[in-house]
């Protein structure tokens, strides 16, 4: 989608937006209003470590995660190869339910 001139308000970004590399993410938790994270599916296992959170400690910042994973069915949601672990021992499919998930809905 292309726009001539300024983006419509519904597409505009906040005035203060920072992009931070993985090693520095933990320092954001004290002041960030929102986290947008992209990582491979396998990276969910180490996310708590990168955020500097101990097991069982909740993240109090709203966050969404773009899960980068293979989708061999091309979004038909029949193969299950892109299954993402959700809380309460359930799974979501990145091709159908994502690929962006609320971090608090994920099992990590």
TAZINOR-V862904 format. One record per run of one state. SS is the DSSP state (H for helix, E for strand, - for the rest). FROM is the first residue (numbers start at 0). TO is the last residue. If there is no record, write none. Layout:
ss->SS from->FROM to->TO
ss->SS from->FROM to->TO
This chain:
ss->- from->0 to->7
ss->H from->8 to->10
ss->- from->11 to->20
ss->H from->21 to->27
ss->- from->28 to->32
ss->E from->33 to->39
ss->H from->40 to->50
ss->- from->51 to->60
ss->E from->61 to->67
ss->- from->68 to->81
ss->E from->82 to->85
ss->- from->86 to->88
ss->E from->89 to->92
ss->H from->93 to->96
ss->- from->97 to->98
ss->E from->99 to->101
ss->H from->102 to->104
ss->E from->105 to->105
ss->- from->106 to->107
